[in-house]
Amino acid sequence: MMARKLQIKRGLKKDMPTLAEGELGFAIDEKSVYIGTGTENIPVGQGGVIVSATNPPYNNVLWIDTASGGVAKYHDGTTWVNVAATWG
């Protein structure tokens, strides 16, 4: 089986398009990761990624929910939302 490569959009923050829901982007000039909602790009804070069975106490991170089988989630300002992803 061949390894698969996950590609993330990258470039200058000023040139970043609106990312699709669950799509990741990396602003190379400010070294920041963003996750798209389809209508806006939400920065993933300095905390980066939290791996836990319970939701984090802060919302500016990407959460790997181990209670849900390792599903990645982001906070849309109201609730935690599954990151749309295809694994193969």
Residue, then its C-alpha position, 0 to 999 in steps of 0.5 A: m500500500m502506498a502512503r497518501k499525501l495530505q495537501i493543504k492550501r498555502g500562501l500569503k494570508k492576503d491571498m488566501p481564498t475562502l476555504a471550503e468547509g473543513e478545508l485547511g490553509f496555511a498562511i506562510d507569512e504569519k505561520s498560522v493555520y486556518i480552517g474553512t467554514g465555507t463562508e469564512n476562515i477561522p484561525v486555529g490558535q497557538g494551541g494547535v491540536i487537542v486530542s481528548a475525549t472531552n471538548p477543550p475549554y477554548n475554541n481556537v484549536l482543532w480538536i481530535d475527539t477520541a470519544s467519537g473515533g478520532v473525528a477532527k472538529y472545529h468550533d464554528g462560533t456556536t458549536w463543535v463541527n466535524v471536519a469534512a474529510t476523506w480518508g483512504 
